[in-house]
Amino acid sequence: MVLTIPRLSTHNKKEKKMNDIFESVVDVGSGFILAVLIQLLIFPLFDLHPSIFDSMGIALIFTVVSMTRSALWRRYFRKRRT
């Protein structure tokens, strides 16, 4: 038999929502920065030399695609649960 102890939370719904938004911004923002840095390091190995602005544009496209993909999968799995 496994006993579980319910978590006591001092956060209200608004604080939880703000924490979720903050975590999403940090996640997406760090991914964007990492994507630009990786492009600056990796692209020259393939003889590609985009400007920093081109790299940021490419990273932005992939970021939007990634966020859309995540949202669609989240909706799919939420619908499956119900």
C-alpha positions as protocol buffer text, in pm:
chain_id: "A"
residue {
  index: 1
  type: MET
  ca { x: 0 y: 0 z: 0 }
}
residue {
  index: 2
  type: VAL
  ca { x: 136 y: 339 z: -100 }
}
residue {
  index: 3
  type: LEU
  ca { x: 41 y: 646 z: 96 }
}
residue {
  index: 4
  type: THR
  ca { x: 56 y: 979 z: -76 }
}
residue {
  index: 5
  type: ILE
  ca { x: 64 y: 1310 z: 100 }
}
residue {
  index: 6
  type: PRO
  ca { x: -123 y: 1587 z: -74 }
}
residue {
  index: 7
  type: ARG
  ca { x: 87 y: 1889 z: -161 }
}
residue {
  index: 8
  type: LEU
  ca { x: 9 y: 2197 z: 34 }
}
residue {
  index: 9
  type: SER
  ca { x: 25 y: 2496 z: -193 }
}
residue {
  index: 10
  type: THR
  ca { x: 34 y: 2855 z: -82 }
}
residue {
  index: 11
  type: HIS
  ca { x: 0 y: 2978 z: -439 }
}
residue {
  index: 12
  type: ASN
  ca { x: -332 y: 3093 z: -569 }
}
residue {
  index: 13
  type: LYS
  ca { x: -444 y: 3038 z: -928 }
}
residue {
  index: 14
  type: LYS
  ca { x: -317 y: 3376 z: -1047 }
}
residue {
  index: 15
  type: GLU
  ca { x: 32 y: 3310 z: -903 }
}
residue {
  index: 16
  type: LYS
  ca { x: 40 y: 2965 z: -1064 }
}
residue {
  index: 17
  type: LYS
  ca { x: -60 y: 3112 z: -1398 }
}
residue {
  index: 18
  type: MET
  ca { x: 210 y: 3379 z: -1370 }
}
residue {
  index: 19
  type: ASN
  ca { x: 467 y: 3112 z: -1281 }
}
residue {
  index: 20
  type: ASP
  ca { x: 359 y: 2908 z: -1584 }
}
residue {
  index: 21
  type: ILE
  ca { x: 395 y: 3212 z: -1809 }
}
residue {
  index: 22
  type: PHE
  ca { x: 737 y: 3294 z: -1663 }
}
residue {
  index: 23
  type: GLU
  ca { x: 856 y: 2936 z: -1713 }
}
residue {
  index: 24
  type: SER
  ca { x: 731 y: 2941 z: -2074 }
}
residue {
  index: 25
  type: VAL
  ca { x: 908 y: 3270 z: -2147 }
}
residue {
  index: 26
  type: VAL
  ca { x: 1235 y: 3138 z: -1998 }
}
residue {
  index: 27
  type: ASP
  ca { x: 1199 y: 2811 z: -2189 }
}
residue {
  index: 28
  type: VAL
  ca { x: 1121 y: 2969 z: -2526 }
}
residue {
  index: 29
  type: GLY
  ca { x: 1365 y: 3257 z: -2479 }
}
residue {
  index: 30
  type: SER
  ca { x: 1654 y: 3032 z: -2386 }
}
residue {
  index: 31
  type: GLY
  ca { x: 1571 y: 2804 z: -2679 }
}
residue {
  index: 32
  type: PHE
  ca { x: 1575 y: 3102 z: -2916 }
}
residue {
  index: 33
  type: ILE
  ca { x: 1912 y: 3225 z: -2788 }
}
residue {
  index: 34
  type: LEU
  ca { x: 2056 y: 2875 z: -2799 }
}
residue {
  index: 35
  type: ALA
  ca { x: 1932 y: 2829 z: -3157 }
}
residue {
  index: 36
  type: VAL
  ca { x: 2103 y: 3151 z: -3270 }
}
residue {
  index: 37
  type: LEU
  ca { x: 2429 y: 3054 z: -3098 }
}
residue {
  index: 38
  type: ILE
  ca { x: 2424 y: 2704 z: -3246 }
}
residue {
  index: 39
  type: GLN
  ca { x: 2364 y: 2847 z: -3592 }
}
residue {
  index: 40
  type: LEU
  ca { x: 2656 y: 3086 z: -3553 }
}
residue {
  index: 41
  type: LEU
  ca { x: 2881 y: 2794 z: -3455 }
}
residue {
  index: 42
  type: ILE
  ca { x: 2750 y: 2517 z: -3683 }
}
residue {
  index: 43
  type: PHE
  ca { x: 2649 y: 2690 z: -4007 }
}
residue {
  index: 44
  type: PRO
  ca { x: 3008 y: 2785 z: -4102 }
}
residue {
  index: 45
  type: LEU
  ca { x: 3098 y: 2415 z: -4086 }
}
residue {
  index: 46
  type: PHE
  ca { x: 2855 y: 2371 z: -4378 }
}
residue {
  index: 47
  type: ASP
  ca { x: 2992 y: 2678 z: -4556 }
}
residue {
  index: 48
  type: LEU
  ca { x: 2684 y: 2881 z: -4463 }
}
residue {
  index: 49
  type: HIS
  ca { x: 2748 y: 3234 z: -4342 }
}
residue {
  index: 50
  type: PRO
  ca { x: 2421 y: 3407 z: -4248 }
}
residue {
  index: 51
  type: SER
  ca { x: 2428 y: 3743 z: -4072 }
}
residue {
  index: 52
  type: ILE
  ca { x: 2323 y: 3763 z: -3708 }
}
residue {
  index: 53
  type: PHE
  ca { x: 1988 y: 3902 z: -3824 }
}
residue {
  index: 54
  type: ASP
  ca { x: 1940 y: 3613 z: -4068 }
}
residue {
  index: 55
  type: SER
  ca { x: 2022 y: 3368 z: -3786 }
}
residue {
  index: 56
  type: MET
  ca { x: 1770 y: 3540 z: -3561 }
}
residue {
  index: 57
  type: GLY
  ca { x: 1506 y: 3518 z: -3836 }
}
residue {
  index: 58
  type: ILE
  ca { x: 1573 y: 3148 z: -3887 }
}
residue {
  index: 59
  type: ALA
  ca { x: 1561 y: 3086 z: -3511 }
}
residue {
  index: 60
  type: LEU
  ca { x: 1234 y: 3282 z: -3488 }
}
residue {
  index: 61
  type: ILE
  ca { x: 1074 y: 3065 z: -3757 }
}
residue {
  index: 62
  type: PHE
  ca { x: 1180 y: 2745 z: -3581 }
}
residue {
  index: 63
  type: THR
  ca { x: 1066 y: 2886 z: -3245 }
}
residue {
  index: 64
  type: VAL
  ca { x: 717 y: 2962 z: -3379 }
}
residue {
  index: 65
  type: VAL
  ca { x: 695 y: 2619 z: -3542 }
}
residue {
  index: 66
  type: SER
  ca { x: 808 y: 2454 z: -3217 }
}
residue {
  index: 67
  type: MET
  ca { x: 558 y: 2648 z: -3005 }
}
residue {
  index: 68
  type: THR
  ca { x: 276 y: 2561 z: -3248 }
}
residue {
  index: 69
  type: ARG
  ca { x: 376 y: 2195 z: -3247 }
}
residue {
  index: 70
  type: SER
  ca { x: 383 y: 2187 z: -2867 }
}
residue {
  index: 71
  type: ALA
  ca { x: 41 y: 2351 z: -2842 }
}
residue {
  index: 72
  type: LEU
  ca { x: -113 y: 2105 z: -3090 }
}
residue {
  index: 73
  type: TRP
  ca { x: 31 y: 1802 z: -2909 }
}
residue {
  index: 74
  type: ARG
  ca { x: -89 y: 1942 z: -2575 }
}
residue {
  index: 75
  type: ARG
  ca { x: -442 y: 1982 z: -2712 }
}
residue {
  index: 76
  type: TYR
  ca { x: -434 y: 1635 z: -2861 }
}
residue {
  index: 77
  type: PHE
  ca { x: -333 y: 1468 z: -2535 }
}
residue {
  index: 78
  type: ARG
  ca { x: -578 y: 1672 z: -2328 }
}
residue {
  index: 79
  type: LYS
  ca { x: -862 y: 1564 z: -2556 }
}
residue {
  index: 80
  type: ARG
  ca { x: -748 y: 1203 z: -2531 }
}
residue {
  index: 81
  type: ARG
  ca { x: -763 y: 1215 z: -2150 }
}
residue {
  index: 82
  type: THR
  ca { x: -1126 y: 1317 z: -2139 }
}
